[in-house]
Amino acid sequence: AITATDDSISKMLLEKVKNYPFISEFLLFHAEYLGNHYEILLMPFQFEFEVIEAKMPGSVWNPGTGNTYFSQDYENCFGRKDYASNVTGAYYSNRLAAAEYLSRIGKQASCLVMREARQEYYMPCGVGILREASRDAFARLPEKFSSIKEALQEAGKRMRIPVQEFAGRSIMLKNFKSQKRISDFLQHKELQKY
């Protein structure tokens, strides 16, 4: 019921958000609660959403001493057609927090959520704490950057796992590198005038 509610409310908010203008720069938010560390990057493009979680050895979801376990889910601007079965309920709680923030500021952005479930997270507490942790991140003033690279470098300073581990897995970041946008074409046409 909690996840269904998060999903329904965020979809309702995103119907409006997808008509708002893009943010003008890269915004980075962070928060931490009970061993859950979040770095959330908003990018000045159409709404897309991705969550990448790293469950570190010794945490509740990875109690052994082996390797870090990653899970991720993604949606493009058209939304999801199926359940986010890798990240599960946390995906929808994070998406709700992002949709609330974008609705509040009247802007649209692509959103990459990076979560480290650290060793300090030794007991499951439910998706409610993850929603509140991501809401807490969005309640703070964002750090502002002119490029994805600068934003990721700053996020990496607070993370225990190299930020490249997240960036290399990101479907959204791969798409940004390979896709041409109308704005690229228009900018090129403007430069040809000079």
Buried (B, 14 or more C-beta within 10 A) or exposed (E): EEBEEBBEBBBEBBEEBBEBEBBEBBBBBBBBBBBBBBBBBBBBBEBBBBBBBBBBBBBBEBEEEEEBBBBBBBBBEEBBEEEBEBBBBBBBBBBBBBBBBBBEBEBBBBBBBBBBBBBBBEEEEEBEBBBBBBBBBBEEEBBEBEEBEBBBEBBBEBBEBEBEBBBEBBBBBEBBEEEEEEEEEEEEEEEEEE
